[in-house]
């Protein structure tokens, strides 16, 4: 499906040699040290960042907005759906999240966050209880099974977002969040990805598998190493001479 040559591998090897040592990679199972609030805010950030990552950065740098939608605060008003929606919608609009409507019922991101909160809070021990359940999905293709499970229970967190979410928590290693940065970097070394794969989970899986086997494996790179290396050093990588 994807044409990956020795020349492509050689070019990525140069990037690896220059930037992997400078890359911070989430530790395996670091979710165990996260609080319920940390996990919940990570869910909100993931949804805010869909379409544009900048608003998520703004959210994470605002103690006031974080406090307004903290896990314990939302837990106290979970039965007051309108107030719950108002708090979340206000935060989304304040940070300038993409695709956000003032209409609480029509705002898909607001409704997605409300839905995801219900899923998280319904588990014993809350968010950490859910992550333990995901952690227990082991065996063959565990990473992909965890990704698919998260996509099946959460709203507005799809192929790319689910991988990014789980990688940050140290719950998957062999995965790649194929965002614009990764696509542009692959294009820079000569690898073109099929159009429209972002909204096609099956095609996304096939592309990811080929990249892991044909590109990452020869260079002894895990998916998360490739992903974070590109994310954290993107501008410098794009400035490199071919």
RADA-V266721 format. One record per run of one state. SS is the DSSP state (hx for helix, st for strand, lp for the rest). FROM is the first residue (numbers start at 1). LEN is the number of residues. If there is no record, write none. Layout:
BEGIN
SS_FROM_LEN, SS_FROM_LEN
END
This chain:
BEGIN
lp_1_5, hx_6_17, lp_23_7, hx_30_4, lp_34_2, hx_36_13, lp_49_5, hx_54_7, lp_61_2, hx_63_6, lp_69_2, hx_71_6, lp_77_4, hx_81_15, lp_96_12, hx_108_14, lp_122_5, hx_127_9, lp_136_6, hx_142_12, lp_154_5, hx_159_10, lp_169_11, hx_180_9, lp_189_8, hx_197_3, lp_200_1, hx_201_19, lp_220_3, hx_223_17, lp_240_3
END
